[in-house]
Amino acid sequence: MCKAVKIAVRGRVQGVGFRPFVFMLADKYKLTGTVQNNMDGVKIRLEGHAFDVESFLRDLKNKAPNLSKINEIVVEETDPQAFTNFSIIPSERLGTSMLVIPVDSAVCDECLNEMNDPNDFRYQYPFINCTQCGPRYTIIEELPYDRPYTSMKSFPMCADCRREYEDPANRRHHAQPIACPKCGPRVCLLSKNKREIDCDNPITAAIELLKRGEILAVKGIGGFHLCCNANNERAVAELRKRKKRQLRPLAVMAASLSIIREIAEVNEGEGEVLRSPESPIVILKKHQHYSLADSVAPGMNTIGVMLPYTPLHHLLLSDSELSCLVMTSANPSGMPILYKDEEAFDYLAEIADYYLMHNREILHPVDDSVVQLNNGKLDFLRRSRGYVPDPHTASEDVTGIVAFGGQQKSTFTIGRNEQIFVGPHIGDLENVETINHYKQELNHLLKWIDIPQTAAVIDAHPDYQVQKLVKEFNFTEVIKVQHHHAHMAACLAEHQVNGKAYGIILDGTGYGLDGNVWGFEILYGDTQEFKRLAHLRYTPLPGGEKCIREPWRNAVAMLISLHGEEGITLAKNIFTDKKAEIDLLKIMIEKKINTVYAGTCGRLFDAVSALCGVTKISSYDGEAAIQLAELADVLSDNEPYSIEIIKQETLIIDFSNTLKEIALDVIAGKGVHHISGRFHETVVQAIINTLLVVILNNPLTNRTVVLSGGSIHNRFLRERITKELGTRDIPVYFPETVPCNDGGLSYGQLVVAAAKRRASECVLECQQK
């Protein structure tokens, strides 16, 4: 019996070899019809024997290409068209976009084998790719995803590439970035004055320069990296000096997983993430035989490592004498990622010695993603290349909601139907360049996703840049969401926690409803609303931001505010070179001169780090807390310091005694590892004990807990809190698909706005009834 159907496939089905896959399936089952990209996904018309059609549909669902992600398959019977064969027809560009935009993917093993085969016509070609790998998001100009609407439109296919592109049996059938040395992009090596270096092979010449200790700017898929030999201390130290990056760890790229195992400890899960198509930077514990230059990650027990993810990277690392390279984002401190050639020359003039360039235009810049496996679960520090803009699934229609995120680690999030698109990592909105970059990428994604601009969602902080940004758009309404509620809502939505739950939110800065700075919170609520049940005792930040940049000031302010004259004495015994400034801070606190009040986990960690002499002045965001966390051993038997839970309507968690005891330990010469371990355990016990008091006071509440905020990146806190809650049969969830830091804030904001919209609609329906 013959059967005719039309099939709509939605999800990540463009740029992943889906049409060639459909073609091969149709050929396998002797079916006729067409397959076509459209603004909705992929459209298939199919005719043939009913049994073969059913077999086709089964394989369509179960054997789709590795890079695809099918969200929906809709099948309808239709009238036969009497097709004589099966063909791929031109894309339909009409209608509203429902597409999932394809993501960039690391070069596959099959392409690498061809690139390393002297008999292959793409031998050592640095832009080899196929339907299962290569650039996608970064080269797309318009949708649907077809070569004329990408930056590859400048490279007409040669006869060989055209033959592969049109061959249904070939791996490159309809691979849009297909190229070879005859017709595709090329690499060149330039000097600082933009002159092309005369050489037979630019990559070979670049390798020799790196071996010599030179610093190169390397153009990749999503932007420029600064690159040098990771084993050359002089080169790495010089890169730090030129980039003005004193201590922040530098990421490295290693030639193979076996090389990574020589410098870092890699478990099975970490190995899988390193080898994945997303190929992020993975934070690993340094191996006891770690041998890279000291300046790569000074004073750290961990190192950020990635495998080469482009053919160009593989070729750069093909020399056995150059097995590991520093590969750090080329943008100057505080600036957005560099991806335009002229900008790279302008901004890197005093940093790079040479430039390894190519002539394929980057249309959408993306930073490398950064992850760690925390207590066995994926923990995003930065979600970008390889993951963006892949959508998250919503439990309701979120169309028309656009969330603008916060001030730091900024991202934006767009809602369409039951999809949530989180944009790429942008950075801190502290200069014109980054703000313009934010607007450019938001406008591009809004154009592609094509939704009515109904509701804008922003952080409640009155001084955040998003307060101004949102006015440049025409939204029907603007919704302000409290910072920590957004963190909580993001985790609730990700894990589909229905109803109310507890939220333990630990971070550095978040504007509170009482005008103070929040960041050590125990909340109770859902995605729509929350109640604050407990928080850290407030202490002053005299000088505001200066206290954050110089943690010793924060430590002094805490001792003074919590212990008066005794605190001053303790501070002067520890910070012996700051006695005059300590007296000035005392006056500022007493007279409330340029002083705000905060109760945050980040500032608490800063203070302890400064007291211990670990980080008195920060050279990058979070340095004091990160360095202190590096010293704590979760396996040790750490006795907590003393804390007090002050029972008011909102419980107050008081670390006064902790700070005094730590100060006395420092003065007595106790070891920093010892103090850090005890302090970390104190934070864990403070959270657990306060939560238990809260639950005791509210015995009928749902005991489920979600944890979020930037401090939850801390491995010690995450592992110990999970264990302590587990022993009490309290379910606990952490963010796994978005960052727990402010990179996930926009996702949570959108979730809150959607919940508030749903609640308003329910009220309206009830009134109408």
C-alpha positions in Angstrom: 0.0 0.0 0.0 1.4 3.4 -1.0 1.5 6.3 1.4 2.2 10.0 1.0 3.2 12.2 4.0 4.5 15.6 4.8 6.9 15.9 7.7 8.0 19.0 9.7 11.2 18.5 11.8 12.0 21.2 14.3 15.1 21.7 16.5 18.8 21.9 15.7 18.4 20.5 12.2 20.2 22.9 10.0 24.0 23.0 9.7 24.3 19.5 11.0 24.0 17.4 7.8 20.3 16.8 8.3 19.2 17.1 4.7 21.9 14.7 3.4 20.9 12.3 6.2 17.2 12.5 5.0 18.3 12.0 1.4 20.3 8.8 2.3 17.4 7.5 4.4 15.0 8.0 1.4 17.4 6.3 -0.9 17.8 3.4 1.6 14.0 2.8 1.6 13.4 3.6 -2.1 11.2 6.5 -1.3 10.5 9.6 -3.5 9.9 13.2 -2.6 11.8 16.3 -1.4 13.6 17.7 1.6 14.0 21.5 2.2 15.3 23.9 4.8 12.8 26.5 5.7 12.3 29.1 8.5 10.6 26.5 10.6 13.3 23.8 10.4 13.3 21.0 7.8 10.3 20.2 5.6 10.0 16.7 4.0 7.6 15.3 1.5 7.7 11.5 1.2 6.0 8.9 -1.0 6.3 5.2 -1.1 5.2 1.9 0.4 3.6 2.4 3.9 6.0 0.0 5.5 9.1 1.8 4.1 7.7 5.2 5.2 7.3 3.9 8.7 10.9 2.5 8.7 12.0 5.9 7.4 10.3 7.7 10.3 11.8 5.4 12.9 15.3 6.0 11.6 14.6 9.7 11.3 14.0 9.8 15.0 16.6 7.3 16.2 19.6 7.7 13.8 19.8 11.4 13.2 23.3 13.1 12.9 25.3 13.5 16.1 25.2 17.2 16.0 21.4 17.4 15.5 18.9 17.8 18.3 15.3 17.1 17.3 12.6 18.8 19.4 9.6 17.9 17.4 8.5 15.7 14.4 5.1 16.4 13.0 3.8 13.9 10.4 0.6 14.5 8.3 -0.8 12.3 5.5 -1.2 14.2 2.3 -2.2 13.7 -1.4 0.5 12.0 -3.6 2.5 14.3 -5.9 3.8 11.4 -8.1 7.5 12.3 -7.5 9.9 10.3 -9.7 12.9 10.6 -7.3 14.0 12.1 -4.0 15.8 15.5 -4.1 17.1 18.3 -1.9 15.3 21.5 -3.1 16.2 25.2 -2.5 15.5 26.6 0.9 12.2 28.5 1.5 13.0 31.8 3.1 9.5 33.0 3.8 7.6 33.1 7.1 8.5 33.7 10.7 11.7 32.0 11.9 11.3 29.0 14.2 14.9 27.8 13.6 17.4 26.6 16.1 20.6 28.3 15.0 23.4 25.8 14.5 26.4 26.0 16.9 30.1 25.9 16.0 31.7 22.5 16.4 35.2 21.1 16.8 36.8 19.5 13.8 35.8 15.8 13.6 38.2 12.8 13.4 37.3 12.0 9.8 38.3 15.5 8.7 41.5 15.3 10.7 42.5 12.0 9.1 42.0 13.6 5.7 44.0 16.7 6.7 46.9 14.5 7.8 46.8 12.3 4.7 49.5 13.4 2.1 47.4 11.8 -0.6 44.3 13.8 0.2 43.7 17.1 -1.8 43.0 18.8 1.5 46.3 17.7 3.1 47.2 20.2 5.8 44.4 22.5 4.8 43.5 24.6 7.9 39.8 25.0 7.0 38.8 21.5 6.3 35.2 20.7 7.5 32.1 18.6 6.8 28.5 18.4 7.8 29.5 17.2 11.3 32.1 19.8 12.2 33.3 23.4 11.6 32.0 26.9 11.9 28.3 27.6 12.0 27.0 30.4 14.2 30.1 32.6 13.8 29.7 32.7 10.0 25.9 33.0 9.6 24.6 36.3 8.1 20.9 35.3 7.6 18.6 32.3 8.0 17.9 29.7 6.8 21.5 28.4 6.9 22.7 28.3 3.3 26.1 29.2 1.9 25.0 32.4 0.1 23.9 33.8 3.5 27.2 33.1 5.3 30.7 34.6 5.2 31.6 31.7 2.8 29.7 33.4 0.0 33.0 35.1 -0.8 34.5 31.7 -1.8 32.9 30.1 -4.9 33.3 26.3 -4.9 35.8 24.7 -7.2 34.8 21.7 -9.3 36.1 19.2 -6.7 34.2 20.8 -3.8 31.1 21.2 -5.9 31.2 17.5 -6.8 31.3 16.6 -3.1 28.7 19.1 -2.2 26.2 17.7 -4.7 27.0 14.0 -4.1 24.3 12.5 -1.7 26.7 9.7 -0.7 29.5 12.2 0.3 30.1 13.3 3.9 30.2 16.9 2.6 26.8 16.8 0.8 25.4 20.3 1.4 28.2 21.2 3.9 27.9 24.9 3.6 31.4 25.9 4.7 33.0 23.3 2.3 36.4 24.5 1.0 39.8 23.3 -0.2 43.1 25.0 -1.0 42.0 25.8 -4.5 38.8 27.7 -3.6 38.6 28.3 0.1 40.0 30.7 2.8 43.7 31.0 3.2 46.1 31.7 6.0 48.8 34.4 6.0 51.4 35.5 8.5 51.9 39.2 9.0 54.3 41.4 10.9 53.3 44.2 13.3 53.3 46.7 10.4 50.8 44.5 8.5 53.3 43.3 6.0 52.8 39.7 4.8 55.8 37.5 5.7 57.3 35.8 2.6 57.3 32.1 3.4 56.3 28.8 1.9 54.0 27.9 4.7 52.6 30.5 7.1 51.7 27.9 9.7 55.2 26.3 9.7 56.7 29.7 9.9 54.4 30.6 12.9 55.5 27.4 14.6 59.1 28.4 14.3 58.3 31.8 15.7 56.5 30.3 18.7 59.4 28.0 19.4 61.7 31.0 19.3 59.6 32.7 22.1 57.5 35.1 20.0 54.0 36.2 20.9 51.4 35.7 18.1 47.8 36.9 17.6 45.9 34.0 16.1 42.6 34.4 14.3 40.3 31.5 15.1 36.6 30.6 14.7 35.1 33.2 17.0 37.9 35.8 17.5 41.5 36.3 18.2 43.7 34.6 20.7 47.1 35.6 22.0 49.4 32.7 21.7 52.9 31.7 23.0 54.8 28.6 24.0 53.4 27.5 27.4 56.7 25.9 28.3 58.7 29.2 27.8 58.7 31.2 31.0 60.2 34.2 29.3 57.5 34.3 26.6 54.6 33.8 29.1 55.9 36.4 31.5 56.4 38.8 28.6 52.8 38.2 27.4 51.5 39.0 31.0 53.6 42.1 31.1 52.3 43.4 27.7 48.7 42.4 28.4 48.9 43.9 31.9 47.5 40.7 33.3 49.3 40.2 36.6 48.0 37.0 38.1 44.8 35.8 36.4 45.5 32.3 35.1 46.0 31.9 31.3 44.3 29.1 29.4 46.4 26.6 27.5 45.8 24.4 24.5 47.5 21.0 24.5 48.1 18.9 21.4 46.4 15.8 22.8 44.7 14.3 25.8 47.9 12.4 26.6 49.7 15.7 26.8 47.0 17.1 29.1 47.4 14.1 31.4 51.1 15.0 31.8 50.2 18.4 33.2 46.8 17.8 34.9 44.7 15.2 36.5 41.9 14.1 34.2 39.0 11.8 35.2 36.7 10.0 32.8 34.1 12.8 32.8 36.6 15.5 32.2 38.1 13.6 29.4 34.7 13.3 27.7 34.1 17.0 28.0 37.5 17.9 26.6 36.9 15.6 23.6 33.4 16.8 23.0 32.3 18.7 19.8 31.9 21.8 22.1 35.5 21.5 23.1 35.5 24.0 26.0 38.3 25.1 28.3 38.1 22.7 31.3 39.4 23.6 34.7 41.6 20.7 36.0 43.7 20.0 39.0 47.4 20.4 38.2 49.3 17.1 38.0 52.1 16.5 40.6 54.5 16.5 37.6 53.1 19.7 36.1 55.9 21.3 34.1 54.5 24.4 32.3 55.9 27.8 32.8 55.3 29.2 36.3 53.6 32.3 34.9 50.8 30.3 33.2 48.8 29.9 36.4 50.9 31.3 39.3 49.9 30.3 42.8 47.1 28.1 41.5 46.4 24.4 42.0 44.3 24.3 38.9 44.8 25.0 35.2 42.4 25.7 32.4 43.1 23.4 29.4 41.4 22.8 26.0 42.2 20.6 23.1 42.6 22.1 19.6 39.2 22.5 18.1 40.0 23.9 14.6 42.2 22.4 11.9 44.5 25.4 12.2 45.0 24.7 15.9 45.9 21.1 15.2 48.5 22.2 12.6 50.0 24.7 15.0 50.4 21.9 17.6 51.8 19.4 15.1 55.4 20.0 16.0 56.6 17.7 18.8 58.6 20.5 20.4 55.5 22.6 20.7 53.0 20.4 22.5 51.3 23.1 24.7 50.4 26.7 23.9 49.1 29.5 25.9 45.8 30.4 24.1 44.1 33.3 25.8 41.5 35.7 24.5 43.2 38.6 22.8 40.9 41.3 24.1 42.5 44.0 26.3 41.3 43.9 29.9 37.7 44.9 30.2 37.2 45.0 26.4 35.0 42.7 24.3 36.5 39.9 22.3 38.5 41.0 19.2 37.3 39.5 15.9 37.8 42.2 13.2 41.2 42.3 11.5 41.8 46.1 11.8 40.7 46.1 15.5 43.2 43.4 16.2 46.0 45.4 14.7 45.0 48.5 16.6 44.5 47.0 20.0 47.3 44.4 19.9 50.0 46.7 18.4 52.0 46.7 21.7 51.3 43.0 22.5 51.6 40.7 19.5 54.9 40.3 17.6 53.2 38.6 14.6 49.7 37.9 13.3 48.5 34.5 12.0 45.4 35.6 10.0 42.9 34.2 7.6 40.4 35.8 5.2 37.2 34.1 6.3 35.2 36.9 8.0 33.9 36.3 11.5 30.3 37.6 11.7 29.5 36.8 15.3 32.3 36.7 17.8 32.2 34.1 20.6 34.6 33.5 23.5 35.8 30.0 24.4 33.4 28.4 26.9 34.8 27.6 30.3 33.6 24.7 32.4 34.6 22.5 35.4 33.2 19.3 36.7 32.0 20.1 40.2 31.1 17.2 42.3 30.7 15.2 39.1 28.3 17.6 37.4 29.0 20.1 34.6 29.5 23.6 36.0 29.7 26.5 33.5 31.9 29.4 34.3 31.3 30.8 30.9 28.8 29.5 28.3 29.7 30.6 24.8 31.4 28.8 21.9 29.9 25.4 21.1 26.8 25.9 23.3 25.4 29.2 22.1 22.7 29.9 20.9 21.3 26.4 21.5 17.9 26.9 23.2 16.7 25.6 26.5 13.2 24.2 26.7 10.6 26.2 28.6 7.5 24.7 30.4 5.3 27.4 28.9 5.1 29.9 26.1 7.7 32.6 26.7 7.3 34.5 23.4 8.2 38.2 23.5 10.2 38.2 26.7 13.7 39.5 26.5 15.9 39.5 29.6 18.9 41.9 29.7 21.0 40.2 32.5 23.2 42.2 34.9 26.3 44.3 34.9 29.0 41.6 35.1 29.5 38.5 33.0 26.6 39.8 31.0 24.4 37.8 28.7 20.9 38.3 27.3 18.1 35.8 26.9 15.2 35.7 24.4 12.0 33.7 24.6 10.2 32.2 21.7 7.3 29.8 22.1 8.6 27.1 24.4 12.3 27.9 23.7 14.7 30.1 25.7 17.8 31.3 23.8 20.6 32.5 26.0 23.1 34.7 24.1 26.9 34.4 24.2 29.0 35.7 27.0 29.5 39.4 26.5 31.4 40.5 29.6 31.2 43.4 32.0 29.1 46.4 30.8 31.7 49.0 31.9 32.8 50.7 28.7 31.3 51.9 25.4 32.9 49.1 23.4 31.4 46.3 25.4 28.0 48.0 25.5 28.0 48.4 21.7 29.1 44.7 21.4 26.1 43.7 23.6 23.7 45.7 21.5 25.0 44.4 18.2 24.7 40.7 19.3 21.3 41.2 20.9 20.0 43.0 17.7 21.3 40.2 15.5 19.6 37.4 17.6 16.4 39.4 17.8 16.4 39.7 14.1 16.9 35.9 13.6 14.5 34.9 16.3 11.9 37.4 15.2 9.5 37.9 18.1 7.3 40.8 19.2 9.1 42.8 21.9 6.5 42.5 24.6 8.4 42.5 28.0 11.9 43.5 28.9 13.4 42.1 32.1 16.2 43.8 33.9 18.1 43.6 37.2 16.6 45.8 40.0 19.9 47.6 40.6 19.2 51.3 39.8 22.8 52.0 38.6 23.2 49.0 36.2 23.8 49.8 32.6 20.8 47.7 31.6 18.5 50.4 33.1 19.7 52.7 30.2 20.0 50.0 27.6 16.4 48.9 27.8 15.2 52.4 26.9 16.7 52.0 23.4 14.1 49.3 22.6 10.3 49.5 22.3 9.0 47.1 24.8 5.4 47.1 26.0 6.5 46.8 29.6 9.7 46.6 31.7 9.9 44.2 34.6 12.6 44.5 37.3 13.7 41.3 39.0 15.7 41.1 42.2 19.1 39.7 41.5 19.0 36.6 43.8 15.5 35.7 42.9 16.7 35.4 39.3 19.5 33.1 40.3 17.1 31.0 42.2 14.5 30.9 39.4 17.1 29.8 36.9 18.0 26.7 38.9 14.3 25.9 39.6 13.4 26.2 35.9 16.4 24.2 34.7 15.6 21.2 37.0 11.8 21.7 36.5 11.2 22.0 40.3 7.5 22.7 40.5 6.1 24.6 43.4 8.1 26.3 46.2 11.6 25.5 47.4 14.4 26.9 49.4 17.1 28.9 47.6 20.6 29.2 49.0 22.2 32.0 46.9 25.8 32.9 47.5 27.6 35.6 45.5 29.5 38.8 45.6 27.1 41.6 44.8 23.3 41.9 44.3 21.0 44.8 44.9 18.7 44.0 47.8 15.1 45.1 48.3 16.2 47.1 51.4 18.8 49.0 49.5 21.7 47.1 50.9 24.0 44.7 49.0 22.8 41.1 49.3 24.8 37.9 48.6 24.5 35.3 51.4 20.8 34.5 51.2 18.3 31.8 52.2 15.1 32.4 50.3 11.9 30.5 50.0 9.6 30.7 47.0 9.1 29.8 43.3 9.7 31.3 40.0 7.1 34.0 40.5 7.8 35.2 44.0 10.1 34.7 47.1 10.5 35.6 50.7 13.9 36.3 52.4 14.2 34.0 55.4 17.9 34.5 56.4 21.0 36.5 55.4 24.5 37.4 56.5 24.9 40.2 59.0 25.6 43.5 57.2 29.0 45.2 57.5 30.2 48.4 55.9 32.1 48.9 52.7 33.8 52.2 53.2 34.8 53.5 49.7 32.4 51.1 48.0 34.1 49.6 44.9 37.6 50.4 46.4 36.8 47.9 49.2 36.2 45.2 46.5 39.4 46.0 44.6 41.4 46.1 47.8 40.1 43.3 50.1 42.3 44.3 53.0 40.0 47.4 53.4 37.0 45.1 53.6 38.7 42.9 56.2 39.5 46.0 58.3 35.9 47.4 58.0 34.5 44.1 59.1 36.7 43.9 62.2 36.0 47.5 63.1 32.2 47.2 62.7 31.9 43.9 64.4 34.5 44.3 67.2 35.1 48.0 67.8 38.4 48.9 69.4 39.4 45.3 69.7 38.8 45.0 66.0 41.1 48.0 65.3 43.8 46.4 67.4 43.5 43.1 65.6 43.6 44.9 62.2 46.7 46.9 63.1 48.4 43.8 64.3 47.8 42.1 60.9 48.0 45.0 58.5 51.0 46.6 60.2 51.8 48.9 57.2 48.2 50.3 57.1 47.8 51.8 60.6 47.0 55.4 59.3 44.6 54.2 56.7 42.9 52.0 59.3 42.2 55.1 61.4 40.8 56.8 58.3 38.5 53.8 57.6 37.3 54.0 61.2 36.2 57.6 60.7 34.5 56.8 57.3 32.5 54.0 59.0 31.5 56.1 62.0 30.4 59.0 59.9 29.1 56.8 57.1 31.2 58.6 54.5 30.9 57.0 51.0 29.9 53.8 52.8 27.4 51.1 51.7 26.4 48.1 53.7 26.7 44.5 52.5 26.2 41.0 53.6 27.7 38.8 50.8 29.6 35.6 50.5 32.0 37.1 48.1 33.0 40.0 50.5 33.3 37.5 53.4 35.7 35.4 51.4 37.6 38.6 50.4 38.0 39.6 54.0 39.3 36.2 55.1 41.7 36.0 52.1 43.1 39.4 53.0 43.4 38.5 56.7 45.4 35.4 55.8 47.7 37.5 53.5 46.5 35.5 50.4 45.1 38.4 48.4 45.2 41.9 49.9 44.7 43.7 46.5 42.8 42.0 43.7 44.1 42.2 40.1 40.9 40.5 38.7 37.4 39.8 39.7 37.0 37.1 42.3 40.8 36.7 42.8 40.8 36.8 46.6 38.0 34.1 46.9 39.5 31.9 44.2 43.0 32.0 45.7 41.6 31.2 49.2 39.5 28.3 47.8 42.6 26.8 46.2 44.1 26.3 49.7 41.1 24.4 51.2 41.2 20.6 51.3 37.7 19.1 51.3 39.1 15.7 52.4 40.6 17.1 55.6 38.9 17.0 58.9 38.2 20.8 59.2 36.8 22.0 62.5 34.5 25.0 62.0 35.0 28.3 63.7 32.2 29.8 65.9 29.1 31.4 64.3 25.9 32.7 65.8 22.4 32.6 64.3 20.5 35.6 65.6 16.8 34.9 65.7 14.8 37.8 64.3 11.9 37.8 61.9 14.6 37.3 59.3 17.4 35.1 60.7 20.8 36.9 60.8 23.9 34.7 60.2 26.7 36.3 62.3 30.4 35.6 61.5 31.7 38.0 64.1 33.4 35.3 66.2 34.7 33.5 63.1 36.5 36.6 61.9 37.9 37.3 65.4 39.1 33.7 65.7 40.7 33.8 62.2 42.5 37.1 63.1 43.9 35.5 66.2 45.0 32.4 64.3 46.8 34.7 61.8 48.6 36.6 64.5 49.5 33.3 66.2 51.1 32.1 62.9 48.7 29.3 62.1 49.0 27.9 58.5 46.9 29.4 55.7 45.7 25.9 54.5 44.5 25.2 58.0 42.7 28.5 58.3 41.1 28.2 54.8 39.9 24.7 55.5 38.3 25.7 58.8 36.7 28.8 57.3 35.2 26.9 54.4 33.7 24.3 56.7 32.3 27.2 58.9 30.5 28.6 55.8 29.1 25.1 55.1 27.9 24.6 58.7 26.5 28.1 58.9 24.3 27.4 55.8 23.2 24.0 57.0 22.4 25.0 60.6 20.5 28.1 59.5 18.5 26.1 56.9 17.6 23.6 59.6 16.4 26.4 61.9 14.3 27.8 59.0 12.8 24.3 58.2 12.1 23.8 61.9 10.2 27.1 62.0 8.3 26.1 58.8 7.8 22.3 59.0 5.1 22.1 56.3 7.3 23.6 53.6 8.8 21.8 50.6 12.3 20.8 51.8 13.9 20.9 48.3 16.9 23.2 48.0 18.4 24.9 45.0 21.9 26.5 45.2 23.2 29.2 42.9 25.3 32.4 42.7 28.9 32.8 41.7 30.3 31.4 45.0 28.7 28.1 44.2 31.6 27.5 41.7 33.6 26.8 44.8 34.2 23.0 44.8 34.5 22.7 48.5 31.2 24.4 49.2 29.3 22.5 46.6 30.6 19.1 47.6 30.2 19.6 51.4 26.8 21.2 51.2 25.6 18.5 48.9 26.9 15.8 51.3 25.4 17.5 54.4 22.0 17.9 52.8 22.1 14.4 51.5 22.6 12.9 54.9 19.4 14.7 55.9 17.4 13.5 52.9 17.0 17.0 51.6 17.0 17.1 47.7 19.5 19.7 46.3 20.0 21.0 42.8 22.7 23.2 41.2 22.8 24.9 37.8 24.3 22.6 35.2 23.2 24.0 31.8 23.7 27.8 32.6 26.3 29.4 34.8 25.5 29.8 38.5 27.3 33.2 38.2 25.8 36.2 36.6 26.2 34.6 33.2 23.0 32.7 34.0 21.1 35.8 35.4 19.3 36.7 32.2 17.9 33.1 32.0 16.5 33.4 35.5 15.1 36.9 34.8 13.1 35.6 31.8 11.8 32.6 33.9 10.6 35.1 36.6 8.9 37.3 34.0 7.1 34.4 32.4 5.8 33.2 35.8 4.5 36.7 36.6 2.9 36.9 33.2 1.2 33.5 33.8 0.0 34.6 37.2 -1.5 37.8 35.8 -3.3 35.9 33.0 -4.8 33.5 35.6 -6.1 36.5 37.6 -7.6 38.0 34.5 -9.3 34.8 33.6 -10.7 34.4 37.1 -12.1 38.0 36.9 -13.7 37.4 33.5 -15.4 34.3 34.8 
